[in-house]
Amino acid sequence: MPWRRRSDAWSVLLAGVLLRNTTVKQVLRVYTALIERYPSPVLMSSASVEEIRDLIRPLGMQYIRAPLLVEIARAITARYGGVVPCNLKDLISLPGIGEYTASEVLLAACNHPVPLIDRNFVRVVYRVLGFKPKKSNPYRDSEYYALASRLVPRDIELARKFNYGIFDFARKICKARRPVCAECTLRSICLALRGVLS
């Protein structure tokens, strides 16, 4: 995933928006061309919605995504001088940016060791440790968020490896359907495998 090898906040933010409701494979088809053509919010802010729509057409939902991308770029340019902010409050004030995408920017580009809590993270933590959020949005569940934060290493490189490792582990081993328990390195401590979860 090329966005994992980049450390600028715009590249990470752009990937986060593109990855919504689509697959990594689909995003790979458009990401490199898009980031090469618009390597900064300032450049994208002057683009037409039609230009962006044509570039991201293979993803689908281009009539929703293209205007949103241009709106985000224009907001960053107008409010923050073309620099993606590095704090949660400012990030989630941008159009269409939620806690997960904001957290990924903070982790990958701003050196904040925060948890990336998506359904994969929730599934792994529940199966292995038995904890699940009480609210539909785990970022708004202070008790769950505190637990997730304690799991993340304070060292930023380890924090990135941990978060992306959970994502990859959930995708390849601890799958939603048919988990590959025989290959799981956590099977000795997994509560779900021991049958103690309701």
N, C-alpha and C positions, 0 to 999 in steps of 0.2 A: 504494500500500500504506500504509494509515493508520499502521501501527506504525513505519514509517520516519520519520514526521513527529513521533513522540513521543520524548521523551528520558527518561521515567521507566523505571526498570529493570523494574518489574512489568509494564508494558504490553509491553515487549520480550520478557520471559520468557514471558508468556502467549501471545504470537504464536508464539514458537518451539515451544512445546508443541503448539499447535493445528496448525501447519504440517507436522508429521510425518505422513508417509504420506498426504498429501492435497494438493490443489491450492490455489493462492492464491485462485482464484475461489470455491472452497467456503468457505475461511476467511473471506473478505470477507462472506459471508452471515451469519456469527454474531459476528464479532469486535467490532464496534462496540457491539452490544447487551450483550455479555458484559462489556466493559471499562466501559461506563457503569453497569451494575448492580453490578459488583464492581471499583471503581477501586483497590482496595488488597488486599494479602494478608489483612489483618485482617478485612475485610468478607467475603471469600470463605471464610475459615477457619470462619466461623459458619454458612455455607450448608450445606444438605443436598446430598448427592450427587445426589438426585433432581432438585433445582432446576437444578443444573448440567447434568445429563443432558438435561433438557428443552430447555435453551437451545442446547446444542451438537448436538442430534439430527441436524440437516441435514448435519453433517460425517461421520456414521457413526462407528463405534468408540466410541460414547458410553459404553458399559459399561466401557471401559478408560480413556478420557480423563477422564471426570467424577471417578472416585475419585482418579485421579492429580492432577488440578488441586486438589482439596480437600486432599489429602495434602501437596502442595507448599506451599499457602497456610498450612496449619497448622504445617508445619515452619519456615517463615520467621517466622511469628508467635511460635512458642515459642522458637526459637533466637536470632532476630535482632531481636526486638521489633517485628516487622511491616515491617522494612526489608530489601529485597533486598540481599544482600551484594555488594560490588564487588571480590571477589578470586576467582581461579579455584578454589582449594581449597575454599572455602566453597560456591561455586556448584555444583560437581560433587558436593558432599556431599548436596545436596538430592535427594529421590526423583525418579528418572527424568530427571535433567538430565545431559547429556553435554557433551563439550568444545565441540561446535559451538554449542549453545544458550548455554552459559556464555560463549563467546567473543563471541557476538553481543550479549549483555548488557554485557560489558566494553567493546566497541567503541561501541555505540549509546548507552549510558546512563552509563557510567563513565569515558569519555574515555581509554580505553587503545587505542593504535593496534596492534591485534592482527589477524592474518589470520583470515578466515572460510573454513575449508577444508572444502568439501564436494565432491561428485563433479564439479560444474561447475568449481570452482576447479582441481581436479586435471586435468580434461580440457583446459582452456585452457592451463595452465602446461606440460603435457606437449606439446600440439600446437605451441605457439609456441616454447617454450624447450627442450623435450626432457627435462625432469626429471619423474620420477614417484616416488611413495613406494615404499619397499621393504616396508612393512608395510601390512596391510589398513586399519589406523587411522592416517591420516597424522599425527594429533596425537601419536601414540606413536613416530613416526619422527623422532628428534632432528635428523638431517641435513636431512630434507625440511622440517621445521618451521622450522629456522633459515633455510633458503632462502626459504620463504614469508614469514617475518617481515622479511627484508631487502627483499622486494618492496614491502611496505606503507610508504607515506610516514609519517614521524614526526608531521607535523601532523595533528591528530585529524580536522579537517574533510576534508582530503585523504584520510586513511585510510578514512573512511566512504565517500567518493565512489569510491575505488579498489575497495573490497570489494563494494559494491553494483553498481558498474560491471561488475566481473567477472561477477557473478551475472546481470545483465541482458544482457551481451554473450554469455554462454554460452546463455542462453535464446532470444535472438533471432538471433544470428549463428553462433556456434561451437557449434551444436547437436550432440547426440550422434549423431543420424542426419541426413544431408543438411545439413551446414554450408553457410552462404551465403558461400562464399569470395570470390565476386565483389564482395561489399559489405564485406568485412573490411578494416578500417583497419590491421590488423597483417600483411597478406599479404606485405609485403616482407621481413618477418623471420621468418615462420612456417616452422618446420622441417618440419612435416607437409606443408605445401603444396609445399615444395621437394623432397619425397620422400626426405628423409635419415633419417627415423625407421623403425625396423624394426617 
